[in-house]
């Protein structure tokens, strides 16, 4: 039963990202090279350096809101523009895109060693919908990782609230940080946007 609770949030996020279907879906995995993927990543990187007024508005916003995740010296935050940090994260292990059900454009999933970044499209770029920690090689800014204890989690964040899926949820600045526990051990950590919940 606990394994089902662990899988449910991941299945729901996957359904959200792929439910509409698409005539054009690309998946890149392992060492397979795809010029279309490289062009899309290059286009996204170039958009970070553009002088588009809408882009300037985004870059003038605070560095992040809510709980944030750091990797390779970069801060990733929910609802922040992904373009400024994309190239510094390196080549993803895999990439997936599908037509968005909620927005005009493509929802995208970038899988890196230890974590995954899901984005949603906006007219001025791709913004972070979710950051999902996959193993104990990465940790939250507060030092919690897969395998941390409930005591360590509550010492870092407090008691939190429990949602219908059994996740322990911490809300901050319009986003949420969700944990799933098995016994007293953390087995899932997700930073999630609340944009579609409003």
N, C-alpha and C positions, 0 to 999 in steps of 0.2 A: 504494500500500500504506500509506503514512504517513497519508493522508487517512482510510483505514478505521480506523486505530488512534485517530485523533482523535475519530472519530464514535462508536466503540464505547462508551466510558464514558458519553457523553450518552444514547445509545440505551438502555443498561442502566438508567440512572437513570429515564428516561421510562417504561420498561417496569415498573420497580419501583413507580412512582407510579400507573400506570394499568392494571396487569395484571388486576386483579380485575373490571374493568368497573363500571358504576354505572348505576342508574336515573336518578340526578340528577347531571348533569355540567354545570357552568357555565363558560363562557369569556368573558372580557371583554377587549377589545382596542381600541387606538386611542382614539377619542373616544366610543365607545359607552357610554352610562350604563345601569346596571342597579341597580334599587332593592334587589334581593336581595343583590348584592355589597356595596352601601353598608351595608346592615343588618349583614351578616356582619362587615365591617371595624369598624363601630361597636361591635358586640357584643364583638369581640376587644379593642378599645381599652378598653371599659368593664371588661372582666374584669381588665385590668392594674391598675385602681384599686379592685377589690373587696376586701372584708375576709374573703374565703374563707380559712379556715385553711390549706388546701392551697396556695393561691396565696402566702400569707405564707411558707410553707416555701421555695418556689422563690425568692422575692425575698431571702431571707436567705442564699442560697448565694453563693459568691464570684462576682464580676462575670463571669468567664469562665474556661474552661479551655482548654488547648492554644493553638494559633495562632488569632488573632482578626482580623477584618476591620473597619475603621472607615469610616464614611460619614456625612457631615453631622453630625459630632461624636458619633455613636452607635457603640458597639462591638457587633458581631454575632459571636456565637460558636456553634459547633456544640453541640447539645444544651442550649442556653439557651432560655428562654421568649421567644417572638417578640413577645408583646403589648406589653411596655414600649417597644419601639423602632418598632413598626409605624407609628404616626401620624407620627412625626418623619421617616420616610423619604419621606413624600408619597404621592400616588396612584400605584399601579403602572401601568406601561404596559399590562400584561396580567395576567390572573389565571386560574388553572385549578385545579379541584378534582376529586377522584375518590375513591371509596370506597377506604379503605386495605386492603391485603392483609395487612399485618402487625399493625395495631392497630385498635381499634374507633373509627370516626369517619372523617374526611376527610383525605387527604394534599392539600397545597396548594402551588401554585407561584406566586410573585409575581415578575414580571419588571420590573426598573427599568432606567434608563439605565446601561448598563455592567455590570450584574450581575443575578443571579437568586437568590432565596431559596426553598428547598424546605422545607416543614415536615411533621412527623408529629404525629398527635393523641395526647394523653394526657388522663386524666380532669381534670386541672387546667389545660389549655390546649394550645396548639400550640407545639411545640418545633422548633428549627432542625435539619433533617437534612443540608442542604447549602447552601453558598454558592458560586456559580459565577461567576467573573469572565469577562466576555464580550469586553472590548476594552481598549485602552490608556488609557481615560479614568479607570480605577480601578486601584489597586495594593494589594498586601499591606501590612501594617504595617511590614514590613521593606523596602519600597520596590520589590518586584518586580511587574512588569506583563506583559501580553501584549506580546511583542516584546523583552523583556529577554533577555540572552544567558545561556548555560549558566554562564559564568564569574561573572556577577552573581548568578545563583541560588545557585550553590555557595558564593560568598562570603557570602551572607546565611544559608544554611541548612546548608552542609556537603554531603557527597556524596550522602546519601539512599540508598534501596534501590530496585531496579527490580522492579515486579510483572509478572504474566503478560501484562498488556495493554500493557506498555512504558511505563507511567507511572513517574516518579520520585517516590517517596513518603517523606514525613517524618511520623513518628508522634510525638505529644506528648499526654500526659494523656488517653488514651483516644479521641483523634480522629486524623485524618490530613489532611495537606495534600499534594495531588497535582498534579504538573506533567506536561504532555506537551510534548516538544520536536520541532521539525522542523529537522533539522540541528543548529545550535547556538542556535536561537531558541525561546523559550517561546511556545507557541501555545494552551495551555489551563492554567487554574489552578482547582482545586476544593478547598474545605474540606469534608470529609465525616465524618459520624458513623460510628462503628464499632459502634453498638448492635446491629445485626442480624447482625454477624459473630461475636458472642459465643456 
